[in-house]
Amino acid sequence: MKRISSMVMAVMIVVDDEGPTSSLRFVVVRDSDGKPVRNAEVVLHPVKRKGKQAKGEMELKTDPEGRTNIDGIPYGPLRVQVLAPHFQTFGEDYEINKAEMEITVKLKRPGGQYSVYENHGDEKEGWARRVEEDVVLVAGDKGRRVSYNRLPWESRN
């Protein structure tokens, strides 16, 4: 019996040496309209003193209201990543320093891809763009426009 009680005391001392812990609540919403994002993956990484990610991680999933929570997170730096389909990945470091904390994450939709085939309103000298069946060349600082029926490398067929 003494052996079991000494083991229990050792476990209690180890838990007590970790210091204070926090209860974290996460709310994940869309940046555009504030609606909750369900089934978003919230990944928690401990962070070392110099900002490097420590080994080990904890993964949580949000409920239909975009909420999830966890208890027993020790005070100190914590890296939070949030992943959800059709949204940009979110990542930020937080300093956990209160017994209870709520972290709201606003996820953004992915940005559009840049295409050289689209008109971006930034025509520069010597650039050509197709306008319906004609080709318009932009020349000089004054933006004089000269129209041609086809580009020199296009065939006349």
C-alpha positions in Angstrom: 0.0 0.0 0.0 2.9 2.4 0.8 4.3 1.8 -2.7 1.0 2.8 -4.4 0.6 5.9 -2.3 4.2 7.0 -3.0 3.6 6.6 -6.8 0.4 8.7 -6.5 2.3 11.4 -4.6 5.0 11.4 -7.3 2.4 11.9 -10.0 0.7 14.7 -8.1 4.1 16.5 -7.7 4.9 16.2 -11.4 1.5 17.6 -12.4 1.9 20.4 -9.8 5.4 21.4 -11.1 4.0 22.2 -14.5 2.5 25.4 -13.2 -0.8 27.0 -13.9 -3.0 25.8 -16.8 -5.6 27.4 -18.9 -9.0 26.5 -20.4 -9.1 27.6 -24.0 -12.2 28.2 -26.1 -11.9 28.6 -29.9 -14.5 30.1 -32.2 -13.9 29.8 -35.9 -15.9 32.0 -38.3 -15.9 33.2 -41.9 -14.1 36.5 -42.3 -16.7 37.6 -44.9 -20.0 37.2 -42.9 -19.1 35.9 -39.4 -20.9 32.6 -39.9 -19.4 29.6 -38.1 -17.1 27.2 -39.8 -17.9 23.6 -38.8 -15.4 20.7 -38.8 -12.4 23.1 -39.0 -9.3 21.5 -37.7 -7.6 23.5 -34.8 -4.0 22.3 -34.3 -2.2 23.4 -31.1 1.7 23.3 -31.1 3.7 24.1 -28.0 6.5 26.6 -28.7 10.0 26.7 -27.2 11.7 29.8 -25.8 13.2 31.0 -29.1 10.0 30.6 -31.1 10.7 27.1 -32.4 7.9 24.6 -32.5 8.3 21.9 -29.8 7.4 18.2 -30.4 3.9 17.2 -29.9 0.6 18.6 -31.0 -3.1 18.5 -30.2 -5.8 18.4 -32.8 -9.4 19.6 -32.2 -12.4 19.8 -34.5 -15.1 22.5 -34.4 -18.7 21.7 -33.8 -21.6 23.0 -36.1 -21.4 26.4 -34.2 -17.7 26.7 -35.0 -16.6 26.1 -31.4 -14.2 23.8 -29.7 -12.4 23.9 -26.3 -9.7 22.2 -24.3 -8.6 22.3 -20.7 -5.2 21.9 -19.1 -3.1 23.9 -21.5 0.0 25.2 -19.6 0.8 28.9 -19.5 3.3 30.1 -22.1 3.6 30.4 -25.9 1.2 28.3 -28.1 1.1 28.1 -31.9 -2.4 27.8 -33.2 -3.2 26.6 -36.8 -6.7 26.3 -38.2 -7.4 24.4 -41.4 -10.7 24.1 -43.2 -11.6 23.1 -46.8 -12.1 26.1 -49.1 -10.4 28.5 -46.7 -6.9 29.9 -46.3 -4.9 28.2 -43.6 -4.6 30.4 -40.4 -1.6 30.4 -38.1 -0.6 32.6 -35.2 1.3 32.4 -31.9 -0.5 33.3 -28.7 0.7 33.9 -25.2 -1.4 31.8 -22.8 -1.5 33.8 -19.5 -5.0 33.6 -18.1 -7.0 30.8 -16.5 -9.7 31.1 -19.3 -9.1 32.5 -22.8 -11.3 32.7 -25.9 -9.7 32.9 -29.2 -11.7 33.9 -32.3 -10.3 33.0 -35.7 -11.6 34.6 -38.9 -10.9 32.4 -41.9 -10.6 34.0 -45.3 -11.5 32.5 -48.7 -8.5 31.9 -51.0 -7.5 34.7 -53.2 -7.8 34.5 -57.0 -4.9 33.4 -59.0 -3.1 35.9 -61.2 -3.3 35.2 -65.0 -1.3 37.0 -67.7 -4.3 36.4 -70.0 -6.6 38.8 -68.0 -6.7 42.6 -68.2 -5.5 43.9 -64.9 -5.7 47.6 -65.7 -1.9 48.0 -65.6 -1.1 48.2 -69.3 2.5 49.2 -69.9 4.3 50.5 -72.9 5.0 47.8 -75.4 2.3 45.5 -74.1 -0.4 44.1 -76.3 -3.8 42.9 -75.5 -6.6 41.5 -77.6 -9.9 43.5 -77.8 -12.5 41.5 -79.5 -11.0 40.8 -83.0 -8.4 43.7 -82.9 -5.2 44.0 -81.1 -4.4 47.2 -79.2 -0.8 48.2 -78.6 -0.2 50.7 -75.8 2.7 53.0 -76.7 4.4 55.8 -74.8 3.6 57.6 -71.6 0.6 59.2 -73.1 -1.1 55.9 -73.8 -1.6 56.4 -77.5 -3.4 53.4 -78.9 -2.7 51.9 -82.3 -5.0 49.2 -83.6 -3.9 46.3 -85.8 -6.1 43.5 -87.1 -3.6 40.8 -86.1 -0.2 40.5 -84.4 2.9 40.0 -86.6 3.3 36.4 -85.5 -0.2 35.5 -86.3 -0.8 33.9 -89.7 -3.0 35.6 -92.3 -5.2 32.6 -93.0 
